[in-house]
């Protein structure tokens, strides 16, 4: 009967595609462009046996597996998780869970980029403040960056800690500038 037709090479091919699919899933190679991806293996299995309930179920569950894997990956690498989700959205175009996770990951990436930029700006200001005698241009640049940081997040503790140091540095520069003209006047 029909079972006999699936035996031999067809049965071996089906078992091979199932094995490839399990391996791809374990390695989180869910969809193209990943080589030997799970979606392709499941599709191959269904082409060999269109009535295969296991392959149909696994294919139906694939978006949820992708969401779960991407959510975990986002904790350590949001960019990789976002790439995984975007590739999956090309295959599962109308999946609400993938769409929602994509939006969340894009927001996370923007927040991470903003935080990295703020940290870099704080480091530039701290570097200016570490100089023995920063120039007025350097102090002006530091003050501008500090103002931008405070405008973006007025409650950031790291930024707020830099403010009194910058004010002291500017005050020292002004005091030094006032001493020179008084000395020049007395010498004349």
C-alpha positions, 0 to 999 in steps of 0.5 A, spaced: 500 500 500 501 507 501 506 505 506 510 501 502 511 506 497 514 511 502 519 505 504 526 505 501 529 511 498 523 515 500 522 513 507 530 514 508 529 521 505 524 523 509 528 521 515 534 525 513 530 531 512 527 530 519 534 529 522 536 535 518 530 539 521 532 537 528 539 539 527 537 546 524 532 547 530 537 546 535 542 550 532 537 556 531 538 556 523 530 557 522 529 560 516 533 563 510 539 565 509 541 560 514 544 554 510 540 548 511 535 551 515 529 548 519 524 551 514 527 548 508 528 541 511 520 541 514 518 544 507 522 538 504 519 533 508 512 535 506 514 535 499 516 527 500 510 526 504 505 532 504 500 528 509 506 528 514 502 531 521 509 532 525 512 536 519 506 540 519 505 541 526 513 543 527 512 548 521 506 551 524 510 552 531 516 555 528 514 562 528 513 561 536 520 557 536 523 563 533 520 568 537 522 564 544 529 563 541 530 571 539 527 573 546 533 569 549 538 572 544 536 579 545 538 579 552 545 578 550 545 580 542 539 585 540 542 586 533 543 578 532 536 577 535 533 583 530 536 580 524 533 573 526 526 576 527 527 580 520 529 574 516 523 570 519 518 575 518 520 575 510 518 567 511 512 568 516 509 575 513 503 575 517 505 573 524 503 578 529 508 575 534 514 576 530 511 583 528 511 585 535 518 582 537 521 586 531 518 592 534 520 591 541 527 589 538 528 595 534 526 600 540 531 596 544 536 597 539 535 604 539 535 605 546 542 601 546 545 606 541 542 612 545 546 609 551 552 608 548 552 615 545 551 618 551 556 614 555 561 616 549 559 623 550 560 622 558 567 619 557 569 625 552 567 630 558 571 626 563 577 626 559 577 634 558 576 634 566 582 630 567 586 635 563 591 639 567 589 645 564 583 644 559 583 650 554 576 654 553 574 651 547 575 644 550 571 647 556 566 650 551 565 643 548 565 639 554 559 644 557 555 643 550 556 636 550 553 636 558 548 640 556 545 635 551 546 629 555 542 633 561 537 635 555 536 628 553 536 625 560 536 630 566 536 625 571 542 621 569 546 620 575 553 619 571 552 626 567 549 629 574 556 627 577 560 631 571 556 637 572 559 640 578 566 638 576 565 642 569 563 648 573 569 648 578 573 647 571 570 653 568 571 657 575 578 655 575 579 658 568 575 664 569 579 665 576 586 664 572 584 669 567 582 675 572 589 674 575 593 675 569 590 682 567 591 684 574 598 682 574 599 686 567 596 692 570 600 692 576 606 691 572 605 697 568 
